[in-house]
Amino acid sequence: MPRADLFPNIECAGCLGPPHRYTDHEGNAVIEEHCACGPQERVLRHILAGTWPHLPLTPEQRAWMVDDADWAAEGGLTKAELEAMTDRDLASALMGAWADYARSQGLL
């Protein structure tokens, strides 16, 4: 798990639909997100959607993504291959590595 400040906590990337917006009984605007993604997955989904405003990724962010993709892919990609990727391709590789890991553990 990366440091808490490595990826800021950002809004849902729309993976489960738009947020529910309404006004409560006191007239306050309320936004409820229906997203189960943590901040790291939200960042990856924003990068893939082209809505992440903080590109390019920092060296620390890339290093975490490379390390996590290397671990989760269980040897599917080498660190050298991951390090050579663009930010978008690295985000895609990490999402794929997470899915591969979940499948290998019987979670998907």
C-alpha positions as a printed Julia matrix, in Angstrom:
108×3 Matrix{Float64}:
   0.0     0.0     0.0
   1.48    3.38   -0.94
   1.88    6.26    1.47
  -1.35    8.12    2.07
  -0.06   11.25    0.31
   1.22    9.47   -2.8
  -2.17    9.68   -4.51
  -4.63   12.31   -3.29
  -8.13   11.18   -2.42
 -10.1    12.18   -5.49
 -13.64   11.86   -6.73
 -14.96    8.67   -8.25
 -13.95    8.16  -11.88
 -17.46    7.05  -12.81
 -16.78    3.34  -12.64
 -20.16    2.65  -11.04
 -22.15    5.49  -12.5
 -22.52    9.16  -11.64
 -22.8    10.33   -8.04
 -26.27   10.76   -6.55
 -26.91   14.47   -5.96
 -29.77   15.75   -3.85
 -30.75   18.38   -1.31
 -31.3    17.25    2.26
 -34.17   18.39    4.51
 -32.11   21.42    5.64
 -31.47   22.6     2.08
 -27.85   21.42    1.94
 -26.5    20.0    -1.31
 -25.4    16.39   -0.82
 -23.32   14.27   -3.15
 -23.14   10.54   -2.5
 -20.67    8.52   -4.47
 -21.46    4.93   -5.21
 -17.86    3.91   -5.67
 -16.01    1.11   -3.94
 -12.65    2.09   -5.42
  -9.85    3.23   -3.16
  -7.78    6.3    -4.05
  -5.19    4.29   -6.01
  -7.81    2.66   -8.23
  -9.57    5.99   -8.7
  -6.31    7.5    -9.96
  -5.8     4.63  -12.41
  -9.37    4.92  -13.69
  -8.93    8.7   -14.17
  -5.66    8.17  -16.04
  -7.33    5.63  -18.32
 -10.32    7.95  -18.88
  -8.02   10.9   -19.66
  -9.37   12.93  -16.72
  -6.36   12.85  -14.35
  -5.1    16.46  -14.19
  -1.76   15.65  -12.55
   0.17   14.07  -15.43
   2.89   13.19  -15.8
   3.02   10.96  -12.74
   5.78   11.65  -10.27
   8.75    9.25  -10.11
   7.46    8.07   -6.71
   3.99    7.34   -8.11
   5.46    5.47  -11.08
   7.79    3.48   -8.82
   4.84    2.37   -6.67
   2.82    1.43   -9.76
   5.72   -0.54  -11.26
   6.37   -2.38   -7.99
   2.7    -3.2    -7.46
   2.19   -4.33  -11.06
   5.33   -6.47  -10.84
   4.04   -8.11   -7.65
   0.41   -8.54   -8.71
   1.19   -9.78  -12.23
   3.14  -12.67  -10.7
   5.85  -12.44  -13.35
   3.58  -11.51  -16.26
   5.62   -8.41  -17.07
   9.19   -7.52  -16.19
  10.07   -4.38  -14.27
  11.96   -3.15  -17.33
   8.83   -3.54  -19.49
   6.72   -1.72  -16.9
   9.25    1.1   -16.45
   9.33    1.71  -20.23
   5.54    2.22  -20.43
   3.74    5.53  -20.71
   1.72    6.61  -17.68
  -1.5     5.47  -19.38
  -0.07    2.1   -20.38
   1.35    1.62  -16.89
  -2.06    2.37  -15.36
  -3.64   -0.16  -17.7
  -0.99   -2.76  -16.89
  -1.53   -2.27  -13.15
  -5.32   -2.62  -13.46
  -4.77   -5.78  -15.49
  -2.25   -7.12  -12.97
  -4.72   -6.55  -10.13
  -7.41   -8.43  -12.07
  -4.97  -11.27  -12.87
  -4.02  -11.54   -9.21
  -7.66  -11.6    -8.11
  -8.38  -14.36  -10.65
  -5.35  -16.4    -9.53
  -6.63  -16.19   -5.95
 -10.13  -17.29   -6.92
 -11.64  -13.89   -6.15
 -13.02  -13.29   -9.66
